[in-house]
Amino acid sequence: MSYVPDRQQRSDGLAKHGARALSSAVLIGSVTALMWVLEAFDYTAGGWLDRFGIQPRDVNDLPDIFTAPFMHGGFGHLMANTVPFLILGFIAAARGIAKFLAASLIIIVVGGLGVWFTSSANTLGSSILIFGFFGYLVGRGIFERRLIDIGIAVAVVAVYGTMLLGVIPGDPGISWQGHLFGLIGGVLGAWFLRRS
C-alpha cells in the first residue's frame, strides 16, 4: 500500500515532464517553421524583409530589434542557424516555458540594443537568440546550482563551447556584436530569472 502514492507521484512527474517537453518541441518547432516561411517569402520578394534587420543608431529602427532575430540573410544563413536554434532552444524551453519566454525577451532586448549601439551594418539572424540560449543554459547551471542545470550547462559547453569564438571580431559579414550581446542577454536572463 505504501508504494502506490510513490508510483502515482512518479507517474504524475513523468507526465508533467513529458507535457513540458512536448510543449517545448512544439514552440521551438513552430518558431523555426516561421523563420523558414519568412525566408521563403523574403526570397520571392527579392530580400524585402531584410529591411527589418537592426540598422545601427537609427532611432526609427529600434522596433526592429524584435524582428531581426527571426530574419536571415538567405537560406545558407538560416540553415547554419537552424540546428543550434532547435537544440539549444528546446533545452532552454524544456526547463520551463514561462521562464524561457521571459529569457528570450531579455536576450532580444539586450542583444538588439547591443547591436544597435555598436554595430556598423544592418544585422539580422537568430544567432542573437542562439548565443543567448547558450548563455542562459550555462548561467542557469552557475546561478541555480541544481544538479540537472549544472549537468545541462556542462553538456552545452562540451558540445557548443567552440561557438564562443564567434564573439571575437573577425569576418565583417558575421555580427560578433549580435553573438556577444546575445550571450550577455542570456546570462542576464539566467540571473534575473533564478530562484530566490
N, C-alpha and C positions, 0 to 999 in steps of 0.2 A: 504493500500500500504506500509506503513512504517514497517509492520510486516514481509513482505516477506524476506528482507535481513536477519533479525534476525533468521527466520526459516531456511534459507539457511545456515547461519553460524553455527547454532546448528547442522544441518544435516551433514555439512562438518566435524564439530568437532567430532560428533559421529562416522562417517565413518573412520576418522583418528585414533581415539582411538580403534575402532574395528579392523582395519587392524593391528595396533601395537600389540594388544592383540593376534591376530591370529598368527602373525609372532613370537611373544614370545613363544606361545604354541608350534608351530612347531619346533622352535630352541631347546627349552628345552626338548621336547619330543624326538627329533632326537638324542640329546646327550645322553639322558637316554637310548634309544634303543641301541645306540652304546656301552654303558657301559655293557648292558646285553649281547650283541653279543660277546664282548671281554671276558666277564666272562665265557660264554658258551664255547668259544674256549679254554680259559685257563683251564677249567675243563677237556675238552677232551685231552688237551696237557699235563696234569699232572702238572699244575702250572707253565708252561714255561713262561708265561707273567709276573709272579711276579718279575722276574729279572728287570723289568722296573720300579720298585719302587725306592725310593731315598735311595741310600747307603751313609751313613754319611761320609763326609770328603774324599770321593773318587772323585778326580778331573775328572776322566774319566766318572764318573756317573752324572756329573752336567746336561747334557741334559735331563736326566730322570725326572728332576723337572717338565717338561712339559707333561710327560706321566703318572706319578704317580697318579694325581688326577682322572684319568679315569680308573684305575685298582683297583681291590679289592681282598681281601684275602679269597674268597669263596662267595657262594651265600647268606649266612647269613649276611655277612658284607655288600654286595650290597643291600640286602632287607632292612636292617636297614637304609641305606643312601638314598634309592630311594625316599620315600615320602617327606622328608625335602628338598632334592635336587629339586624335581619337584615344590614344593610350593614356597620356597624361591627364586629359580632360575627364576620361572615365574614372580613373583612380581618384582624382580630386573630387569629383561629384559623388562617388560612392562613399565618401567619408561624411556625406550629409549635403542634400540638395540646397537647403536654405543657406548654409554657410558657403557653399560653392558659388551660389548666385551673388552673395554679398562680396565674396573674394573676387569674383570676376569683375564686378563693378569697380572695386578698388583698383584692380590691375588695369582695367581700361582707362580709368581716370588718371592714375599715376603714370602709366606708360604713355598715354596720349599726351598729357601735359609735358612730360619729359621730352618727347619727340617734338612737340610744338615749340618748346623753348630752345632746344639745342640742335635740331636737325637743319639741314640746308636744302632739302629736297622733299617733294611730295612722297609721303610714306604710307604704305598700306600693307596689310598682311596679318595673318593670325599668329605670327611669331611673337607679337606682343603678349598674346594670351598663352602661347606655349611656354615661353620663358617665365611668365607669371605663374602658370600651374606648377612648373618645376620649383620655383621659389616658394610657392605656397606649401607644397608637399614636404620640401626639406624644412621649411620653417615650422610646420606642424610637428615634425619629429623633434626639433630643438625646443619649441615652446610648450608643447603638450606633455612631452616626456612619458607618453604611454608606449608600451612595448610595440603595439601594432604600428603606431605612427613613426616610431624610430626605425622599425623594420622596413616600412614603405620608403622612408627617406633614404636609407642605405641602398635599397634596391634601385631607386630612381637615380641616385648619384652613380651607382655602378653601371647602369645601362645608358644614361643620358648625360653623365658628367662632362663629357668632352664638348658638349654644346656650349659650355661656359666660355669657350674660346670665342664664341660669337659676340661677346660683349666688348671685345677688343677692336678698336678701329682698324679697318683693313680695306676690303673690297668696297669701293664707293657705291656699288649697286646694292649693298646689303646694309640695312639700317641697324648698326650696332647700338644706336640710341634706343630704338624700339626694344631690342633684346635687353639692354641694361636696365631701362626704366620699367619694362615689363617684369623683369626679375625682382627689382626693388618693390614693385607693387605687390607681387606675390608674397614676399617676405613680410611686408607691412600688413597684408591681409591676414596672414597666419598669426601675426602679433595681435592685431585688433580683435580677431575672432577667437582667440584662445579661450579656454575655460578659465573662469575666475579662480 
